[in-house]
């Protein structure tokens, strides 16, 4: 039964409700989002500290009964970004999800924003269906993990890949990264998607790389094939699992051969005092979907972690 809007009320979280809000958040999202389910205590503390400082947080009530929660950021860029929207089990299929999404768009108009943004698991079909009905569009840059065990990485006879370490993130590399990133977006969500990411995301991606390179927590590698640049690898250092974001130009066809060649070159670059058991490439979702020989290889794609960044022009 769809509820009358007069029966629904959004109330901001006060100081005394904060612990209940955090508990409700974890309970609602732990079972649906692997990132939340596996988050460490320190990361959870940082996440909620960030949300408390940067978001508007609400409980949704039906006839004074707590029925859902909403967290959104109205302070940055040209968007309102939804960190979390969820309905308690006993109140689902009553139109509350749409009500809270409409409330978020109202806040976007009140704060004079141009876009709405959110991230959603690719496997969450009910949420995806709702967002599509509300005219949200997939940006196109969602990443998906493709892993391989260290003992499965083999030598190739014809490996034309070369990796160059980038120690300073110059304007030249910044512009090249921007071109690669935005070309992936334009392929999927056209000019609206490019404007949305340029306004609200691209500077954050640059700052993340600059910060982590300076801290030596990540290594940025320029990828060349027969001396022609094809993209970047952004690799976390240390640990038994080496995670690398692969930013490849949109015209590059991702193949198992290319992934194997990249894995081989990365394995060759490991320092004597560094070891890893597994290599995970995080690649553009659109490029990964075109891997036709994945199941016949030693690479494994874990689609349960796929997330989509979606947006809507207000």
Beta strands, then each sheet from edge to edge (+ up, - down):
strand 1: 8-12
strand 2: 56-62
strand 3: 65-73
strand 4: 79-87
strand 5: 115-121
strand 6: 137-138
strand 7: 143-149
strand 8: 161-166
strand 9: 218-225
strand 10: 228-236
strand 11: 241-248
strand 12: 278-284
strand 13: 300-301
strand 14: 307-313
sheet 1: 1+ 2- 3+ 4- 5- 14+ 6-
sheet 2: 8+ 9- 10+ 11- 12- 7+ 13-
end
